[in-house]
Amino acid sequence: MSETADSPISRSAYLLDGRRVTVRDLLDAGLLEAGTTLRFKRPRKGKTHYASCVPRNSAVLEVPGG
């Protein structure tokens, strides 16, 4: 599923059984593996955040210089 300026993804595309999709959902579905690096771009803020999936079925935010 891709998003363009002309066709934003609706909120319902991010829901699973009426709730937000979690990192655990993606790991359980085999779509992510522990050790995978995730990237979240915030173009309006000019920032990019990174996180790593960990075996506890969650993600750990990587803080630059921290």
PDB file of N, CA, C and O in Angstrom:
ATOM      1  N   MET A   1       0.851  -1.168   0.000  1.00  0.00           N
ATOM      2  CA  MET A   1       0.000   0.000   0.000  1.00  0.00           C
ATOM      3  C   MET A   1       0.895   1.228   0.000  1.00  0.00           C
ATOM      4  O   MET A   1       1.782   1.349   0.846  1.00  0.00           O
ATOM      5  N   SER A   2       0.674   2.138  -0.937  1.00  0.00           N
ATOM      6  CA  SER A   2       1.486   3.334  -0.997  1.00  0.00           C
ATOM      7  C   SER A   2       0.617   4.563  -0.845  1.00  0.00           C
ATOM      8  O   SER A   2      -0.595   4.522  -1.058  1.00  0.00           O
ATOM      9  N   GLU A   3       1.257   5.653  -0.475  1.00  0.00           N
ATOM     10  CA  GLU A   3       0.546   6.894  -0.249  1.00  0.00           C
ATOM     11  C   GLU A   3       1.150   7.965  -1.137  1.00  0.00           C
ATOM     12  O   GLU A   3       2.371   8.091  -1.226  1.00  0.00           O
ATOM     13  N   THR A   4       0.303   8.730  -1.790  1.00  0.00           N
ATOM     14  CA  THR A   4       0.776   9.844  -2.601  1.00  0.00           C
ATOM     15  C   THR A   4       0.081  11.102  -2.126  1.00  0.00           C
ATOM     16  O   THR A   4      -0.881  11.043  -1.361  1.00  0.00           O
ATOM     17  N   ALA A   5       0.573  12.237  -2.584  1.00  0.00           N
ATOM     18  CA  ALA A   5      -0.039  13.510  -2.195  1.00  0.00           C
ATOM     19  C   ALA A   5      -1.480  13.593  -2.680  1.00  0.00           C
ATOM     20  O   ALA A   5      -2.309  14.257  -2.057  1.00  0.00           O
ATOM     21  N   ASP A   6      -1.783  12.918  -3.795  1.00  0.00           N
ATOM     22  CA  ASP A   6      -3.126  12.970  -4.360  1.00  0.00           C
ATOM     23  C   ASP A   6      -4.094  11.973  -3.730  1.00  0.00           C
ATOM     24  O   ASP A   6      -5.308  12.167  -3.805  1.00  0.00           O
ATOM     25  N   SER A   7      -3.581  10.912  -3.111  1.00  0.00           N
ATOM     26  CA  SER A   7      -4.458   9.885  -2.560  1.00  0.00           C
ATOM     27  C   SER A   7      -3.967   9.418  -1.193  1.00  0.00           C
ATOM     28  O   SER A   7      -3.352   8.358  -1.084  1.00  0.00           O
ATOM     29  N   PRO A   8      -4.236  10.207  -0.148  1.00  0.00           N
ATOM     30  CA  PRO A   8      -3.805   9.801   1.189  1.00  0.00           C
ATOM     31  C   PRO A   8      -4.525   8.536   1.643  1.00  0.00           C
ATOM     32  O   PRO A   8      -5.670   8.289   1.262  1.00  0.00           O
ATOM     33  N   ILE A   9      -3.846   7.742   2.457  1.00  0.00           N
ATOM     34  CA  ILE A   9      -4.429   6.512   2.988  1.00  0.00           C
ATOM     35  C   ILE A   9      -5.402   6.887   4.097  1.00  0.00           C
ATOM     36  O   ILE A   9      -5.086   7.708   4.959  1.00  0.00           O
ATOM     37  N   SER A  10      -6.577   6.288   4.073  1.00  0.00           N
ATOM     38  CA  SER A  10      -7.563   6.597   5.102  1.00  0.00           C
ATOM     39  C   SER A  10      -7.161   5.969   6.431  1.00  0.00           C
ATOM     40  O   SER A  10      -6.397   5.005   6.472  1.00  0.00           O
ATOM     41  N   ARG A  11      -7.684   6.526   7.507  1.00  0.00           N
ATOM     42  CA  ARG A  11      -7.382   6.033   8.851  1.00  0.00           C
ATOM     43  C   ARG A  11      -7.736   4.552   8.987  1.00  0.00           C
ATOM     44  O   ARG A  11      -7.032   3.811   9.673  1.00  0.00           O
ATOM     45  N   SER A  12      -8.824   4.111   8.337  1.00  0.00           N
ATOM     46  CA  SER A  12      -9.256   2.723   8.467  1.00  0.00           C
ATOM     47  C   SER A  12      -8.217   1.750   7.921  1.00  0.00           C
ATOM     48  O   SER A  12      -8.211   0.581   8.307  1.00  0.00           O
ATOM     49  N   ALA A  13      -7.337   2.210   7.028  1.00  0.00           N
ATOM     50  CA  ALA A  13      -6.295   1.338   6.477  1.00  0.00           C
ATOM     51  C   ALA A  13      -5.267   0.967   7.542  1.00  0.00           C
ATOM     52  O   ALA A  13      -4.538  -0.012   7.383  1.00  0.00           O
ATOM     53  N   TYR A  14      -5.203   1.739   8.625  1.00  0.00           N
ATOM     54  CA  TYR A  14      -4.244   1.487   9.687  1.00  0.00           C
ATOM     55  C   TYR A  14      -4.839   0.677  10.837  1.00  0.00           C
ATOM     56  O   TYR A  14      -4.157   0.427  11.832  1.00  0.00           O
ATOM     57  N   LEU A  15      -6.095   0.267  10.715  1.00  0.00           N
ATOM     58  CA  LEU A  15      -6.759  -0.422  11.810  1.00  0.00           C
ATOM     59  C   LEU A  15      -6.840  -1.921  11.569  1.00  0.00           C
ATOM     60  O   LEU A  15      -6.981  -2.374  10.433  1.00  0.00           O
ATOM     61  N   LEU A  16      -6.750  -2.683  12.652  1.00  0.00           N
ATOM     62  CA  LEU A  16      -6.890  -4.126  12.639  1.00  0.00           C
ATOM     63  C   LEU A  16      -7.918  -4.462  13.707  1.00  0.00           C
ATOM     64  O   LEU A  16      -7.680  -4.223  14.891  1.00  0.00           O
ATOM     65  N   ASP A  17      -9.045  -5.006  13.308  1.00  0.00           N
ATOM     66  CA  ASP A  17     -10.139  -5.288  14.252  1.00  0.00           C
ATOM     67  C   ASP A  17     -10.532  -4.041  15.046  1.00  0.00           C
ATOM     68  O   ASP A  17     -10.841  -4.128  16.234  1.00  0.00           O
ATOM     69  N   GLY A  18     -10.519  -2.871  14.376  1.00  0.00           N
ATOM     70  CA  GLY A  18     -10.934  -1.629  15.012  1.00  0.00           C
ATOM     71  C   GLY A  18      -9.896  -0.969  15.893  1.00  0.00           C
ATOM     72  O   GLY A  18     -10.203   0.020  16.559  1.00  0.00           O
ATOM     73  N   ARG A  19      -8.669  -1.486  15.921  1.00  0.00           N
ATOM     74  CA  ARG A  19      -7.610  -0.874  16.733  1.00  0.00           C
ATOM     75  C   ARG A  19      -6.382  -0.658  15.863  1.00  0.00           C
ATOM     76  O   ARG A  19      -6.267  -1.234  14.781  1.00  0.00           O
ATOM     77  N   ARG A  20      -5.469   0.171  16.341  1.00  0.00           N
ATOM     78  CA  ARG A  20      -4.248   0.428  15.586  1.00  0.00           C
ATOM     79  C   ARG A  20      -3.384  -0.825  15.514  1.00  0.00           C
ATOM     80  O   ARG A  20      -3.338  -1.619  16.454  1.00  0.00           O
ATOM     81  N   VAL A  21      -2.711  -0.986  14.405  1.00  0.00           N
ATOM     82  CA  VAL A  21      -1.782  -2.104  14.234  1.00  0.00           C
ATOM     83  C   VAL A  21      -0.547  -1.826  15.088  1.00  0.00           C
ATOM     84  O   VAL A  21      -0.028  -0.710  15.089  1.00  0.00           O
ATOM     85  N   THR A  22      -0.079  -2.841  15.813  1.00  0.00           N
ATOM     86  CA  THR A  22       1.085  -2.687  16.681  1.00  0.00           C
ATOM     87  C   THR A  22       2.298  -3.408  16.102  1.00  0.00           C
ATOM     88  O   THR A  22       2.182  -4.196  15.164  1.00  0.00           O
ATOM     89  N   VAL A  23       3.458  -3.125  16.679  1.00  0.00           N
ATOM     90  CA  VAL A  23       4.679  -3.822  16.273  1.00  0.00           C
ATOM     91  C   VAL A  23       4.496  -5.316  16.499  1.00  0.00           C
ATOM     92  O   VAL A  23       4.930  -6.125  15.679  1.00  0.00           O
ATOM     93  N   ARG A  24       3.863  -5.685  17.594  1.00  0.00           N
ATOM     94  CA  ARG A  24       3.631  -7.106  17.874  1.00  0.00           C
ATOM     95  C   ARG A  24       2.794  -7.765  16.775  1.00  0.00           C
ATOM     96  O   ARG A  24       3.081  -8.891  16.369  1.00  0.00           O
ATOM     97  N   ASP A  25       1.764  -7.070  16.294  1.00  0.00           N
ATOM     98  CA  ASP A  25       0.950  -7.603  15.198  1.00  0.00           C
ATOM     99  C   ASP A  25       1.818  -7.901  13.984  1.00  0.00           C
ATOM    100  O   ASP A  25       1.669  -8.951  13.358  1.00  0.00           O
ATOM    101  N   LEU A  26       2.720  -6.991  13.646  1.00  0.00           N
ATOM    102  CA  LEU A  26       3.590  -7.166  12.484  1.00  0.00           C
ATOM    103  C   LEU A  26       4.586  -8.299  12.690  1.00  0.00           C
ATOM    104  O   LEU A  26       4.869  -9.053  11.759  1.00  0.00           O
ATOM    105  N   LEU A  27       5.120  -8.426  13.909  1.00  0.00           N
ATOM    106  CA  LEU A  27       6.032  -9.531  14.220  1.00  0.00           C
ATOM    107  C   LEU A  27       5.289 -10.867  14.169  1.00  0.00           C
ATOM    108  O   LEU A  27       5.786 -11.837  13.597  1.00  0.00           O
ATOM    109  N   ASP A  28       4.100 -10.914  14.770  1.00  0.00           N
ATOM    110  CA  ASP A  28       3.313 -12.154  14.779  1.00  0.00           C
ATOM    111  C   ASP A  28       2.932 -12.595  13.370  1.00  0.00           C
ATOM    112  O   ASP A  28       2.842 -13.791  13.093  1.00  0.00           O
ATOM    113  N   ALA A  29       2.710 -11.627  12.476  1.00  0.00           N
ATOM    114  CA  ALA A  29       2.324 -11.939  11.095  1.00  0.00           C
ATOM    115  C   ALA A  29       3.541 -12.289  10.231  1.00  0.00           C
ATOM    116  O   ALA A  29       3.392 -12.659   9.066  1.00  0.00           O
ATOM    117  N   GLY A  30       4.733 -12.171  10.801  1.00  0.00           N
ATOM    118  CA  GLY A  30       5.949 -12.472  10.040  1.00  0.00           C
ATOM    119  C   GLY A  30       6.343 -11.358   9.077  1.00  0.00           C
ATOM    120  O   GLY A  30       7.164 -11.569   8.184  1.00  0.00           O
ATOM    121  N   LEU A  31       5.762 -10.173   9.254  1.00  0.00           N
ATOM    122  CA  LEU A  31       6.082  -9.042   8.394  1.00  0.00           C
ATOM    123  C   LEU A  31       7.306  -8.276   8.876  1.00  0.00           C
ATOM    124  O   LEU A  31       7.917  -7.532   8.109  1.00  0.00           O
ATOM    125  N   LEU A  32       7.668  -8.457  10.144  1.00  0.00           N
ATOM    126  CA  LEU A  32       8.875  -7.881  10.735  1.00  0.00           C
ATOM    127  C   LEU A  32       9.598  -8.966  11.495  1.00  0.00           C
ATOM    128  O   LEU A  32       8.977  -9.924  11.956  1.00  0.00           O
ATOM    129  N   GLU A  33      10.899  -8.828  11.630  1.00  0.00           N
ATOM    130  CA  GLU A  33      11.698  -9.743  12.447  1.00  0.00           C
ATOM    131  C   GLU A  33      12.431  -8.934  13.502  1.00  0.00           C
ATOM    132  O   GLU A  33      12.714  -7.754  13.294  1.00  0.00           O
ATOM    133  N   ALA A  34      12.740  -9.554  14.633  1.00  0.00           N
ATOM    134  CA  ALA A  34      13.546  -8.900  15.662  1.00  0.00           C
ATOM    135  C   ALA A  34      14.847  -8.443  15.015  1.00  0.00           C
ATOM    136  O   ALA A  34      15.460  -9.184  14.247  1.00  0.00           O
ATOM    137  N   GLY A  35      15.260  -7.229  15.327  1.00  0.00           N
ATOM    138  CA  GLY A  35      16.472  -6.668  14.748  1.00  0.00           C
ATOM    139  C   GLY A  35      16.206  -5.760  13.565  1.00  0.00           C
ATOM    140  O   GLY A  35      17.109  -5.058  13.111  1.00  0.00           O
ATOM    141  N   THR A  36      14.976  -5.761  13.054  1.00  0.00           N
ATOM    142  CA  THR A  36      14.619  -4.890  11.934  1.00  0.00           C
ATOM    143  C   THR A  36      14.636  -3.432  12.383  1.00  0.00           C
ATOM    144  O   THR A  36      14.136  -3.104  13.459  1.00  0.00           O
ATOM    145  N   THR A  37      15.205  -2.568  11.567  1.00  0.00           N
ATOM    146  CA  THR A  37      15.206  -1.135  11.854  1.00  0.00           C
ATOM    147  C   THR A  37      14.021  -0.493  11.153  1.00  0.00           C
ATOM    148  O   THR A  37      13.797  -0.706   9.961  1.00  0.00           O
ATOM    149  N   LEU A  38      13.269   0.292  11.905  1.00  0.00           N
ATOM    150  CA  LEU A  38      12.111   1.005  11.380  1.00  0.00           C
ATOM    151  C   LEU A  38      12.462   2.483  11.218  1.00  0.00           C
ATOM    152  O   LEU A  38      13.261   3.023  11.984  1.00  0.00           O
ATOM    153  N   ARG A  39      11.864   3.136  10.219  1.00  0.00           N
ATOM    154  CA  ARG A  39      12.102   4.552   9.981  1.00  0.00           C
ATOM    155  C   ARG A  39      10.767   5.274   9.927  1.00  0.00           C
ATOM    156  O   ARG A  39       9.838   4.832   9.251  1.00  0.00           O
ATOM    157  N   PHE A  40      10.678   6.378  10.637  1.00  0.00           N
ATOM    158  CA  PHE A  40       9.473   7.213  10.658  1.00  0.00           C
ATOM    159  C   PHE A  40       9.882   8.624  10.260  1.00  0.00           C
ATOM    160  O   PHE A  40      10.544   9.329  11.021  1.00  0.00           O
ATOM    161  N   LYS A  41       9.475   9.032   9.041  1.00  0.00           N
ATOM    162  CA  LYS A  41       9.837  10.351   8.539  1.00  0.00           C
ATOM    163  C   LYS A  41       8.761  11.362   8.898  1.00  0.00           C
ATOM    164  O   LYS A  41       7.567  11.092   8.767  1.00  0.00           O
ATOM    165  N   ARG A  42       9.202  12.535   9.355  1.00  0.00           N
ATOM    166  CA  ARG A  42       8.300  13.644   9.659  1.00  0.00           C
ATOM    167  C   ARG A  42       8.728  14.841   8.812  1.00  0.00           C
ATOM    168  O   ARG A  42       9.408  15.741   9.305  1.00  0.00           O
ATOM    169  N   PRO A  43       8.330  14.851   7.539  1.00  0.00           N
ATOM    170  CA  PRO A  43       8.802  15.889   6.615  1.00  0.00           C
ATOM    171  C   PRO A  43       8.481  17.319   7.056  1.00  0.00           C
ATOM    172  O   PRO A  43       9.288  18.227   6.855  1.00  0.00           O
ATOM    173  N   ARG A  44       7.327  17.517   7.645  1.00  0.00           N
ATOM    174  CA  ARG A  44       6.979  18.883   8.081  1.00  0.00           C
ATOM    175  C   ARG A  44       7.907  19.373   9.179  1.00  0.00           C
ATOM    176  O   ARG A  44       8.178  20.570   9.274  1.00  0.00           O
ATOM    177  N   LYS A  45       8.396  18.464  10.005  1.00  0.00           N
ATOM    178  CA  LYS A  45       9.323  18.815  11.086  1.00  0.00           C
ATOM    179  C   LYS A  45      10.776  18.725  10.625  1.00  0.00           C
ATOM    180  O   LYS A  45      11.683  19.193  11.313  1.00  0.00           O
ATOM    181  N   GLY A  46      10.989  18.117   9.450  1.00  0.00           N
ATOM    182  CA  GLY A  46      12.355  17.937   8.959  1.00  0.00           C
ATOM    183  C   GLY A  46      13.131  16.918   9.771  1.00  0.00           C
ATOM    184  O   GLY A  46      14.352  17.023   9.892  1.00  0.00           O
ATOM    185  N   LYS A  47      12.435  15.929  10.330  1.00  0.00           N
ATOM    186  CA  LYS A  47      13.078  14.928  11.183  1.00  0.00           C
ATOM    187  C   LYS A  47      12.775  13.520  10.695  1.00  0.00           C
ATOM    188  O   LYS A  47      11.738  13.265  10.083  1.00  0.00           O
ATOM    189  N   THR A  48      13.694  12.621  10.977  1.00  0.00           N
ATOM    190  CA  THR A  48      13.492  11.203  10.740  1.00  0.00           C
ATOM    191  C   THR A  48      13.854  10.478  12.025  1.00  0.00           C
ATOM    192  O   THR A  48      14.939  10.684  12.570  1.00  0.00           O
ATOM    193  N   HIS A  49      12.958   9.633  12.511  1.00  0.00           N
ATOM    194  CA  HIS A  49      13.184   8.858  13.728  1.00  0.00           C
ATOM    195  C   HIS A  49      13.419   7.399  13.337  1.00  0.00           C
ATOM    196  O   HIS A  49      12.847   6.911  12.363  1.00  0.00           O
ATOM    197  N   TYR A  50      14.258   6.716  14.097  1.00  0.00           N
ATOM    198  CA  TYR A  50      14.551   5.308  13.857  1.00  0.00           C
ATOM    199  C   TYR A  50      14.263   4.516  15.126  1.00  0.00           C
ATOM    200  O   TYR A  50      14.418   5.021  16.238  1.00  0.00           O
ATOM    201  N   ALA A  51      13.843   3.271  14.942  1.00  0.00           N
ATOM    202  CA  ALA A  51      13.615   2.357  16.062  1.00  0.00           C
ATOM    203  C   ALA A  51      14.012   0.963  15.608  1.00  0.00           C
ATOM    204  O   ALA A  51      13.990   0.661  14.415  1.00  0.00           O
ATOM    205  N   SER A  52      14.377   0.114  16.566  1.00  0.00           N
ATOM    206  CA  SER A  52      14.719  -1.277  16.267  1.00  0.00           C
ATOM    207  C   SER A  52      13.721  -2.194  16.939  1.00  0.00           C
ATOM    208  O   SER A  52      13.357  -1.982  18.095  1.00  0.00           O
ATOM    209  N   CYS A  53      13.273  -3.218  16.216  1.00  0.00           N
ATOM    210  CA  CYS A  53      12.397  -4.227  16.801  1.00  0.00           C
ATOM    211  C   CYS A  53      13.242  -5.110  17.710  1.00  0.00           C
ATOM    212  O   CYS A  53      14.357  -5.494  17.358  1.00  0.00           O
ATOM    213  N   VAL A  54      12.705  -5.425  18.869  1.00  0.00           N
ATOM    214  CA  VAL A  54      13.405  -6.280  19.826  1.00  0.00           C
ATOM    215  C   VAL A  54      12.581  -7.538  20.075  1.00  0.00           C
ATOM    216  O   VAL A  54      11.372  -7.545  19.844  1.00  0.00           O
ATOM    217  N   PRO A  55      13.235  -8.612  20.549  1.00  0.00           N
ATOM    218  CA  PRO A  55      12.534  -9.889  20.728  1.00  0.00           C
ATOM    219  C   PRO A  55      11.303  -9.841  21.632  1.00  0.00           C
ATOM    220  O   PRO A  55      10.480 -10.754  21.579  1.00  0.00           O
ATOM    221  N   ARG A  56      11.153  -8.816  22.452  1.00  0.00           N
ATOM    222  CA  ARG A  56       9.983  -8.725  23.343  1.00  0.00           C
ATOM    223  C   ARG A  56       8.746  -8.249  22.589  1.00  0.00           C
ATOM    224  O   ARG A  56       7.763  -7.842  23.207  1.00  0.00           O
ATOM    225  N   ASN A  57       8.790  -8.298  21.237  1.00  0.00           N
ATOM    226  CA  ASN A  57       7.656  -7.883  20.405  1.00  0.00           C
ATOM    227  C   ASN A  57       7.326  -6.406  20.558  1.00  0.00           C
ATOM    228  O   ASN A  57       6.157  -6.022  20.602  1.00  0.00           O
ATOM    229  N   SER A  58       8.354  -5.591  20.637  1.00  0.00           N
ATOM    230  CA  SER A  58       8.148  -4.153  20.707  1.00  0.00           C
ATOM    231  C   SER A  58       9.270  -3.477  19.938  1.00  0.00           C
ATOM    232  O   SER A  58      10.066  -4.142  19.275  1.00  0.00           O
ATOM    233  N   ALA A  59       9.330  -2.164  20.028  1.00  0.00           N
ATOM    234  CA  ALA A  59      10.380  -1.417  19.343  1.00  0.00           C
ATOM    235  C   ALA A  59      11.059  -0.492  20.338  1.00  0.00           C
ATOM    236  O   ALA A  59      10.439  -0.010  21.286  1.00  0.00           O
ATOM    237  N   VAL A  60      12.335  -0.255  20.108  1.00  0.00           N
ATOM    238  CA  VAL A  60      13.114   0.637  20.952  1.00  0.00           C
ATOM    239  C   VAL A  60      13.547   1.816  20.092  1.00  0.00           C
ATOM    240  O   VAL A  60      14.201   1.630  19.066  1.00  0.00           O
ATOM    241  N   LEU A  61      13.186   3.023  20.502  1.00  0.00           N
ATOM    242  CA  LEU A  61      13.536   4.226  19.775  1.00  0.00           C
ATOM    243  C   LEU A  61      15.034   4.476  19.896  1.00  0.00           C
ATOM    244  O   LEU A  61      15.595   4.410  20.989  1.00  0.00           O
ATOM    245  N   GLU A  62      15.671   4.760  18.780  1.00  0.00           N
ATOM    246  CA  GLU A  62      17.091   5.077  18.765  1.00  0.00           C
ATOM    247  C   GLU A  62      17.241   6.583  18.837  1.00  0.00           C
ATOM    248  O   GLU A  62      16.770   7.302  17.955  1.00  0.00           O
ATOM    249  N   VAL A  63      17.899   7.065  19.890  1.00  0.00           N
ATOM    250  CA  VAL A  63      18.083   8.485  20.090  1.00  0.00           C
ATOM    251  C   VAL A  63      19.492   8.860  19.646  1.00  0.00           C
ATOM    252  O   VAL A  63      20.468   8.372  20.216  1.00  0.00           O
ATOM    253  N   PRO A  64      19.613   9.725  18.633  1.00  0.00           N
ATOM    254  CA  PRO A  64      20.953  10.117  18.178  1.00  0.00           C
ATOM    255  C   PRO A  64      21.740  10.786  19.295  1.00  0.00           C
ATOM    256  O   PRO A  64      21.227  11.661  19.991  1.00  0.00           O
ATOM    257  N   GLY A  65      22.983  10.368  19.458  1.00  0.00           N
ATOM    258  CA  GLY A  65      23.858  10.954  20.469  1.00  0.00           C
ATOM    259  C   GLY A  65      23.475  10.630  21.901  1.00  0.00           C
ATOM    260  O   GLY A  65      24.019  11.215  22.838  1.00  0.00           O
ATOM    261  N   GLY A  66      22.530   9.689  22.083  1.00  0.00           N
ATOM    262  CA  GLY A  66      22.036   9.416  23.432  1.00  0.00           C
ATOM    263  C   GLY A  66      22.378   8.105  23.978  1.00  0.00           C
ATOM    264  O   GLY A  66      22.003   7.790  25.107  1.00  0.00           O
TER     265      GLY A  66
END
